[in-house]
Structure formats: structure tokens, C-alpha cells
């Protein structure tokens, strides 16, 4: 069964049920507007503390929303008894840094020593940007947001080390200040931009994203970059941990938490 975005319920619990049944396996940008979305990373317990410390040392790309108990797949804080093994549209499974599978559930990979981490996602502030009159070109065109491996170095923890992944958006020049102001209210979902303007300064070719769709800038647009939750996945892959499970690019966990509940005053 193939659904369109307009057919996916605005109620997160119902959307998650569609994911669980395999009836939606695409990206989640623009779905369940008003509710926060989250990045996912799952690692073995023996490296979970180092991973937690990495997130705490790098709060811009790794804003922690919930940490699950070892071996327990149940999400309790960000949703009502959701299952981290089934309730995302698509996953990626890495063994010692190598991609081995892109399943629609991870039941066969689940082990009693795995620890799940939910981290804030920039999808959560996009609605606020649009409500503030800042256009989101990728949503308007039905594409996944562009993301890039950058030259911005993260603080390391144990074997977890590497550079920040950033998401990039084309923002009209006269809307850039407003975009900064709006997103600074959302520190739990990456907050304000990490770079504005010349992409080469952070080692990025704006028109050639590492992940997602190429941007579609219009005349007068300025490249603006935010920290991205793909960062901890990239770092975990580079550390070649025995097992890393993440969401597929753009295929986030949709929480029951309204975006505004993650906003500061």
C-alpha cells in the first residue's frame, strides 16, 4: 500500500502505526506538523556512556531528548509507549562502521544490551520558521532537507570523535535575522545556526549535499547552516562500534510532544 503525505495522519500515534505496518517508508519532513521529530542512535551498552558524554559535550548537533534503558525498546518520555524497533519509517544498520541493512524495522537486530538515544531534529523548528514568514524551499518542493559533512570539529569522547554534520537551507537575505531569532528559541532541537554565508568556510559545497536533496536556492537567498542530528551517527560509524542502528536520512521518529513545548521563552 502506497500513501501520499496528505494521507498520513496528523496524529503522531497513528502515523507511527503506519510506520510499524510498513505503509510509509519515506522521509517525515512536513508530516504531523506541530509535533517534534527526533533523530535516533542505538549503540551497545559498553560504549553508551562515551556516546552520552559525546552528546553532552556537543549539545548543538546532539541535543538529548530521551535515553532508553539498556535492552528496553519502549519510548516513554517523548511518546506514549512507542517502540523504537518498529515506529520509524526506515532504519540503517551498521556493523563496525559498514552499512549492512536498511530495514523498515529492527526486530531481528535488537539485543538486551542495546541503548537507544533520541536527539532533537531541525524538522521541529521548520514549522516555526514558516509561521514566521521564512520559506522552507525543500518543503515547498516536497524534498528532503540538504545536509553536509562539514569541517567543524566536535569535542571527542572515548572513541567517538569527528566533525559536525550540518543541515543547509536557502533563506531570503531579508529573512536571515528572523530565522536566527526564531531558531534560537529551540536549543533542544539544534537552536540557532552554526554558520551563515560562504559555505566553503566550513568545508561545504552547498549545491552538492552529502545527504538529502540538492537545495533549490532562489535569487537573493543566503545559505544558512544548522547543526544536524546525523552528527552522532557519523561519529559512531567512524568509531567502528560493533553495532550502530540509526534512522535512515530524513526518516525520523515522530514524538507526541508539541514543538512549542521544546521552545524557550
C-alpha positions as CSV (number, residue, x, y, z in Angstrom):
1,X,0.0,0.0,0.0
2,X,1.4,3.4,-1.0
3,X,0.3,6.5,0.7
4,X,0.8,10.2,0.0
5,X,1.9,12.7,2.6
6,X,-1.6,14.1,2.8
7,X,-2.9,10.7,3.8
8,X,-0.6,10.3,6.7
9,X,-2.5,11.2,9.9
10,X,-1.7,14.4,11.8
11,X,-1.8,12.4,15.0
12,X,1.7,11.0,15.8
13,X,0.4,7.8,17.3
14,X,-1.5,6.9,14.1
15,X,1.5,7.9,11.9
16,X,3.8,5.7,13.9
17,X,1.3,2.8,13.4
18,X,1.6,3.3,9.6
19,X,5.4,3.2,10.0
20,X,5.1,0.0,12.1
21,X,3.0,-1.6,9.4
22,X,5.4,-0.6,6.7
23,X,2.8,1.6,4.9
24,X,5.0,4.7,5.0
25,X,8.8,4.3,4.4
26,X,9.7,7.8,3.1
27,X,11.1,10.8,4.9
28,X,9.0,12.5,7.6
29,X,9.6,16.2,6.8
30,X,6.2,18.0,6.8
31,X,4.3,15.1,8.5
32,X,2.4,15.6,11.7
33,X,3.0,19.4,11.8
34,X,3.1,20.8,15.2
35,X,4.8,17.8,16.8
36,X,8.6,17.4,17.4
37,X,10.6,14.9,15.5
38,X,13.7,13.1,16.7
39,X,16.9,11.6,15.4
40,X,17.7,8.0,16.6
41,X,21.0,6.4,17.5
42,X,21.3,2.9,19.2
43,X,24.6,1.6,20.4
44,X,25.8,-1.3,22.7
45,X,25.8,-0.6,26.5
46,X,29.6,-0.9,26.7
47,X,30.1,2.3,24.6
48,X,26.8,4.0,25.7
49,X,28.4,6.2,28.4
50,X,31.1,7.5,26.0
51,X,28.3,8.2,23.5
52,X,26.2,10.0,26.1
53,X,29.3,12.1,27.1
54,X,29.9,12.9,23.4
55,X,26.3,14.2,23.2
56,X,26.7,16.3,26.4
57,X,29.9,17.8,25.1
58,X,28.3,18.7,21.7
59,X,24.8,19.9,22.5
60,X,24.3,21.8,19.2
61,X,24.4,18.7,17.0
62,X,23.4,16.3,19.7
63,X,20.6,17.7,21.9
64,X,19.4,14.8,24.0
65,X,15.6,14.3,24.3
66,X,15.5,10.8,25.8
67,X,17.8,8.0,26.7
68,X,16.3,4.5,27.0
69,X,17.2,1.8,29.5
70,X,19.6,-0.9,28.2
71,X,17.6,-3.6,26.4
72,X,14.3,-1.7,26.7
73,X,12.9,-0.6,23.3
74,X,10.0,1.4,24.9
75,X,9.9,5.2,24.5
76,X,8.2,6.7,27.4
77,X,9.1,10.4,27.7
78,X,8.7,11.6,24.1
79,X,5.8,9.4,23.2
80,X,3.2,7.1,24.9
81,X,4.8,3.6,24.9
82,X,6.2,3.7,21.4
83,X,8.6,1.0,20.2
84,X,12.0,2.2,19.0
85,X,12.3,-1.0,17.0
86,X,9.3,-0.5,14.7
87,X,8.0,3.0,14.9
88,X,10.2,4.8,12.4
89,X,9.7,4.6,8.6
90,X,13.2,3.2,7.9
91,X,16.4,2.4,9.7
92,X,20.1,1.9,8.9
93,X,22.2,-0.8,10.5
94,X,26.0,-0.5,10.7
95,X,28.4,-3.2,11.8
96,X,31.9,-1.9,12.6
97,X,31.1,1.2,10.6
98,X,29.9,-0.6,7.5
99,X,26.2,-0.2,6.3
100,X,24.7,-3.7,6.2
101,X,21.0,-3.2,6.0
102,X,18.2,-0.6,5.6
103,X,15.2,-2.3,7.1
104,X,11.8,-1.0,8.0
105,X,12.0,-2.5,11.5
106,X,15.0,-3.7,13.6
107,X,13.3,-6.5,15.5
108,X,15.9,-9.1,14.2
109,X,18.8,-6.9,15.3
110,X,17.6,-6.0,18.8
111,X,19.7,-7.2,21.7
112,X,19.4,-6.9,25.5
113,X,22.5,-4.7,25.8
114,X,21.4,-2.0,23.3
115,X,20.8,1.6,24.4
116,X,18.6,4.0,22.4
117,X,19.1,7.7,22.2
118,X,16.6,10.2,20.9
119,X,18.0,13.6,19.8
120,X,16.4,16.8,18.7
121,X,15.8,17.4,15.0
122,X,15.6,20.6,13.0
123,X,12.3,19.5,11.5
124,X,10.9,20.7,14.8
125,X,11.7,24.4,14.1
126,X,10.8,24.4,10.5
127,X,7.1,25.0,11.2
128,X,8.0,27.9,13.4
129,X,10.1,29.3,10.6
130,X,7.3,29.0,8.1
131,X,4.8,30.5,10.5
132,X,7.3,33.4,10.9
133,X,7.3,34.0,7.2
134,X,10.6,32.3,6.5
135,X,10.1,30.0,3.4
136,X,11.4,26.4,3.6
137,X,12.4,25.7,-0.1
138,X,12.7,21.9,0.4
139,X,9.3,21.5,2.0
140,X,7.7,23.7,-0.8
141,X,9.2,21.3,-3.4
142,X,8.5,18.1,-1.4
143,X,12.2,17.2,-1.0
144,X,14.3,16.2,2.0
145,X,16.4,18.9,3.5
146,X,20.1,19.1,2.4
147,X,22.8,18.0,4.9
148,X,26.5,18.1,4.6
149,X,29.7,16.7,6.3
150,X,31.4,19.8,7.4
151,X,34.9,20.8,8.6
152,X,33.6,21.9,12.0
153,X,35.3,19.7,14.6
154,X,33.3,18.2,17.5
155,X,34.6,17.6,21.1
156,X,35.6,14.0,21.4
157,X,34.7,11.3,24.0
158,X,36.4,8.0,24.1
159,X,36.4,6.5,20.6
160,X,33.7,9.0,19.5
161,X,35.3,11.8,17.5
162,X,34.8,13.6,14.2
163,X,33.3,16.6,12.5
164,X,29.8,18.1,12.6
165,X,27.1,17.3,10.1
166,X,25.1,20.4,9.2
167,X,21.8,20.9,7.5
168,X,21.6,23.8,5.0
169,X,18.7,25.9,3.9
170,X,18.3,28.7,1.3
171,X,17.0,31.7,3.3
172,X,16.0,35.1,1.6
173,X,18.6,37.6,2.7
174,X,15.9,39.8,4.4
175,X,14.7,36.8,6.4
176,X,18.0,35.6,7.8
177,X,17.9,37.7,11.0
178,X,14.3,36.4,11.7
179,X,15.5,32.8,11.1
180,X,18.2,33.2,13.7
181,X,15.8,34.8,16.1
182,X,13.2,32.1,15.7
183,X,15.5,29.1,15.9
184,X,17.5,30.4,18.9
185,X,14.3,29.7,20.9
186,X,14.7,26.0,20.2
187,X,18.0,24.9,21.8
188,X,16.6,21.4,22.3
189,X,16.4,20.9,18.5
190,X,19.7,22.5,17.4
191,X,18.9,26.1,18.2
192,X,20.5,29.0,16.2
193,X,22.6,28.5,13.1
194,X,26.3,27.5,13.3
195,X,27.2,29.3,10.1
196,X,25.7,31.9,7.7
197,X,27.0,32.7,4.2
198,X,30.1,31.3,2.3
199,X,29.8,27.5,2.6
200,X,33.5,27.0,1.8
201,X,34.4,28.4,5.2
202,X,33.0,25.2,6.8
203,X,34.2,22.9,4.0
204,X,30.8,22.6,2.3
205,X,29.8,22.7,-1.4
206,X,26.2,24.0,-1.0
207,X,24.9,22.6,-4.2
208,X,26.4,19.1,-3.6
209,X,24.9,17.8,-0.3
210,X,26.2,14.7,1.4
211,X,22.7,13.6,2.4
212,X,19.2,14.6,1.2
213,X,18.2,16.5,-1.9
214,X,20.2,19.3,-3.6
215,X,19.0,22.8,-2.4
216,X,16.9,24.9,-4.7
217,X,18.1,28.5,-4.0
218,X,16.3,31.4,-5.4
219,X,17.8,34.8,-6.3
220,X,18.6,36.7,-3.2
221,X,18.9,33.7,-1.0
222,X,21.7,33.1,1.5
223,X,23.0,29.7,2.6
224,X,22.3,29.2,6.3
225,X,23.5,26.1,8.2
226,X,22.3,24.5,11.4
227,X,23.9,21.6,13.4
228,X,22.4,18.3,12.4
229,X,21.5,15.2,14.3
230,X,23.2,13.0,11.7
231,X,26.4,14.0,13.5
232,X,26.4,11.4,16.3
233,X,25.6,8.7,13.7
234,X,28.6,9.7,11.6
235,X,30.9,9.8,14.6
236,X,29.6,6.4,15.8
237,X,30.2,4.9,12.4
238,X,33.7,6.4,12.3
239,X,34.4,4.8,15.7
240,X,33.5,1.4,14.1
241,X,31.4,0.3,17.1
242,X,30.3,-3.3,16.9
243,X,26.7,-2.2,16.1
244,X,25.1,1.1,15.4
245,X,21.4,1.4,14.4
246,X,20.1,4.8,13.2
247,X,17.1,6.2,11.3
248,X,17.5,6.4,7.6
249,X,18.2,10.0,6.4
250,X,15.1,12.1,6.9
251,X,13.1,9.2,8.3
252,X,12.6,10.5,11.9
253,X,10.8,9.4,15.0
254,X,7.7,11.5,15.4
255,X,7.0,12.3,19.1
256,X,3.9,13.2,20.9
257,X,5.5,16.4,22.1
258,X,4.3,19.7,20.5
259,X,7.2,21.7,19.0
260,X,6.3,24.7,21.2
261,X,7.0,22.6,24.3
262,X,10.6,22.5,23.3
263,X,10.9,26.2,22.8
264,X,12.4,28.6,25.3
265,X,10.7,31.9,26.1
